[in-house]
Each structure stands twice: as structure tokens, then as C-alpha cells.
Amino acid sequence: MATYEKHSILDVPPATLFAWHVRPGAFERLAPPWEHLRVLSRHGGIADGSRLTMEIRRGLLKIRWEAVHRGFVDGVQFQDVQVAGPFKRWVHTHRVAPAPEGRAELIDEVDYALPFGPLGALAGGLVARRMMDRTFSFRHRRIATDLERHRAIGRGRRLRLVLTGHAGFILTQLAAFLSTGGHLVHVFPTGENGTTGPSHSAWGPTAVPDFAALEQADAVIHIGLDALDTLLDSLDQRRSRAHTVIALPAAAAGADAAVDGEKLQATVTGATRRVVVPLTPGVLVAATPIDGLVPAEALTPSVDGALVGLDDFIGATYFAICDDAVRGFVDVTLPRTGETSALPAAIAKWSPEVRVLQLRAPLRAAARSVTEIGFTPTNPTLGETIACELGWPG
């Protein structure tokens, strides 16, 4: 049997760090984006007796992994224990401990054993440790980044937020980020078939939404620019208290899917609420989690051109939600000063594992850079962005 440990000091109180793990969306934020991972079933959260069953794909091989939670001590720890899966033994203890100056220590401890006895340990031991180094480095950095953004941008506020529009990877990750930050999140996505926008006053959801949530929302975040005018009309008709609407471009289905920029401009400028449209031609993401979730023609393996990383796209969206000074069209594109189309040598080997998700940006929309308004990207260079999306490989 072997043991793996990862420790990090985070600049938040222990209670804040533990609460992040308890809230819905933590698993989605922590799932390694380079893994072919699919949740098959989930019962409960992280309390004792809760279960999670997932499938991990390795080429043509599909591995079923079932874990049960136990050892829950509120504010201190919880465990996930493998019931069935690739390891002979797997007990992962998530622990939060006080650190000096009111900070928190995040501790991951894994007691594990590989299958096939000593031969398996000899053959797979180094591979397993490298896998865990990559996974837990990614997880610790993402937790630290998310918590810092909620502290610096959200400033402790708890908002009621409604997310609607095109279902998919970005909406799922945005909802998980907002939920783990303590916001009350209601998600009403459109269908997976990529149909655009609403055809009636419900403005989009295939299931009947909770209109009380809509009416009481502080902000609405909608993915899909072509339905913005109908959404705003519906909010007015229902006298929603939502003072902010964030409209994000959806994945492009092809070159002919451009949004009518003039119509969109008129909608934004004529709105009675604060409307923000964050724009970027493309979002850089790890290839694995979007496999089969978006139209193939909306993806490109090229990283030459204007883009932004997924985490900074989410961060800029959160900045737009929370800062009332942000209005109209804003450019969230990663600055590429001094970089050419050739990737830095240190990260070139990882480029086959990333994709750029092309978004439906209007053809002619003057947008002020979100960094000029006050947003600070976590990954200001292409190299840092790729390394972030792929788990900070060394």
C-alpha cells in the first residue's frame, strides 16, 4: 500500500474552504479536464453514505469507478472510498486545517494500492504518482483561483442567479463556479440540439422554469445572443427584479452563424436594465470534456489568433455580473502582445490536447477591453493558459 499527500495554504478561513467543497458543482470544477470522465449516477453530496459512480475511458477501454463517502466531520474532513474501480484500494481523505493568520490548509491524502500485487506496484507505481501529481496540482490551483475570485470580485455577496440558454460545457462550468462560491443558482438550459433562443415568453427552457426564481433573480446569465431581445421583453413583462443581464455568445455552428450586430447593438443600448455582452472569438479548453458536446465545426485545434482560456472567460463573466460599472459590449480576449503563431517550446507538446471553441460574436461590435475596466486575468499569456487548462504540466 502507498500514500500520496498534497498540501496547500489558501488565503481564506477554513470554514470558507470547507463550504466550497460541500456546495453543488465542486465535483465539476475539480474533475481533471484531460480525463474522459462521465458521471453515471450520483446520490447525495459528500455526507456519509453518499455515492458517485463514473466511467473513465482509456482508448477503447471503459473503466467503471464507484465511490462511497464516509468519515464526514463538518468543517474538517470527508473521505471517498473506492467500492469498485481500477485500484486495489483507494481511500481519499479531503482535510481542511487552520493555518497561521486565519488562513486554511488544504490537505489531500490518498491511501492506495495498485492491482496485481508487487508486479503492479513496480510497473504502475511511477505512473500513478505522476497522475496524482498532475491531478492534485490542478485541483489545488483551481480551488485557490476560484476562492480568490469570489473574495476579490464577489466580496462576500450571495446572489440569486438564473442561467439559461444553450446547454453545454460552458454553461455547466459557469453554474458550478457560481454555486461553489455560495450563490443560489437556478439553471434552465435549452435543449442539447443547439436550437437558438425562445419561441414564446418563456424564452428558451425546454422544461417549465421556476418563474418565481426568475422574478426574484439579482441577475440573469443567458448563453445565446440571438434571443436577447425576447429575454429582455419577458423580464419586463414579469416585472423581474433582475437588474443585470449577461448575454454570452453560444458556440458557432458554422461561418454563416454570425449574429446580427446592428440588431444586437440596438437591443443592448435600448435596454432598461444593465446589459453586458462579453465577447471573444474563441475559448481555449481542454479537448476531452467537450468531446461530443458541441458541433465539430465549432472547434479548431489552432491556437493562433484571438482567444481566452476557459477559467478567465468564466472570471470575466463573474466580473461583469458583480461590477455595475461594466455595461454594453466588453472584449475578454487574451492579450497576445509579443507572441506569434508558434507556440512556446515548453508547451508545444501539449497543444494537441487543447481546442478553441469558436463563439458566435457579432461582426461589428465596438467593445472595450474588460482588463481596462478592472478585470485581471489569471493566465495572461498563451503558455500559461494552455498549462492551466491541461493541469499545469511540468
Order of alpha helices (4+ residues) and beta strands (2+ residues): beta-alpha-alpha-beta-beta-beta-beta-beta-beta-alpha-beta-alpha-beta-alpha-beta-alpha-beta-alpha-beta-beta-beta-beta-alpha-beta-alpha-beta-beta-alpha-alpha
